[in-house]
Each structure stands twice: as structure tokens, then as C-alpha cells.
């Protein structure tokens, strides 16, 4: 079975027609903008956000103690180490950058023909993250997500597997700016005290509004770059209109 998984994960698939990729992008946009879909879609963003925190914590030498995924689609990553300094700043900063970075990485795999490999990579990452979850709801979410991606990777025809991989990628790219916009609105209402941005402002003395603006610009840039990678024909269509 391991040999078969490796064969499937490393196989290459031709890219879908640009029209299909565009249609999947529109579906991803609906999943992000439609109010009833957003709580489910946001869970994918939260998983990526907390996964980015956890990865950064390990890379900067902090001791990762656990991750929580909450039913209100929020999350929390807890690590031990110095309360101040570059390591803590990096760990806090990558959370809102995580979905856009993950979307760009996924887009690179798709254009290289590894759409099914992307699904198997997601199964592996969800499995590792499951070991770090410290609440029942988080375990349930990751089990359901991991089982769904595994079933698609194993039982669904390759064309549909590729379509799902593209949909996940588009959702990450399109959804990345939305939590930042929500955070900016929350800050305007005076409700931002414990967010990553609030903590970064206290650690760096850089105003939280600048951090939020930075995250928003990066997320929008990630969406633009991801679109250029996945739909170069669309970018070419609008190129004559650009200065």
C-alpha cells in the first residue's frame, strides 16, 4: 500500500483547461463570499493559520505544546520560549501570512503537475497536526478533513482529484485576505486585544494598524501572484490595460 501511495503521490497530471480552472476559481470565490459557506471555509484558513504558527515556532526553536481549533472558527497555538525577541515576533507574524503562502506553494505544485501529490501532502500535514491538537473539536475537525482528503486521494478518479486540489488552492488564495479584513473591522470597533496584531504591536512598538495593513497587502499580493500562476491567460488578457 505504501508503494502505491508513493506512486500516486509522485505521479504527474496534465493541467486542466484554463476554462475549468477559471470555473473552479469562481466556485472558490462563492465558498469564501457566501455567508453560509464561510464558517466552513474559514476552518481551512484557521487550520493553515495555526499550522503556520506551529511550523514557525519549531523553526525558531520554541517548544510547541499544543494547538486548539474552536467551534467559532478561531484557533490558538501555544508554545514555550522567550516571551519577547525575534522568535516570538516571527511566530506571531506568520499566522496571517500562512494561507497565502500555503496557497502559493500549492499553486506551484499544481502547475508542476502534482495535483494528486498535493492531496497526499495535505493528508500527511493533517495527520501531523492531529498529534498536536489539544481539544476534542479540533480532533474532530482534523479527522473529518483528513478522512475526506484521503478518500478523495484514494477512491475518486484523477480528474476529480485534480479539480479538488485546484479548489483547495483557490480557496486558500481567495480567503487569505478576508480574516485580515475582519480583524481590521474588529479593531475599529475596539475589540482587538489578544490578536496576533495586538501582540505584535506590544512586542515591536509598531502600531497594530500597520501590521494589519502589511498582512492585507501580502495576502492580496499572494492572490494576484497565485492567479498569475494558475491563470496566466487571464493576466495576459488584462495586460494591455495595465500601465
Buried (B, 14 or more C-beta within 10 A) or exposed (E): EEEEBEEBBEEEBEBBEEEBBBBBBEBBBEBBEEEEEBEEBBBBBBBBBBBBBBBBBEEBEBEBEBBBBBEEBBBBBBBEBEEEEEBBBBBBBBBBBBBBBBBBBBBBBBEEBBBBBBBBBBBBBBEEBBEBBEBEEBEEBBBEBBEBBBEBBBEBEEEEBBBBBBBBBBBBBBBBBBBBEEBBEBBEEEEBEEBBBBBBBEBBEBEBEEBBBBBBEBBBBBBEBBBEBBBEEBBEEEEEEEE
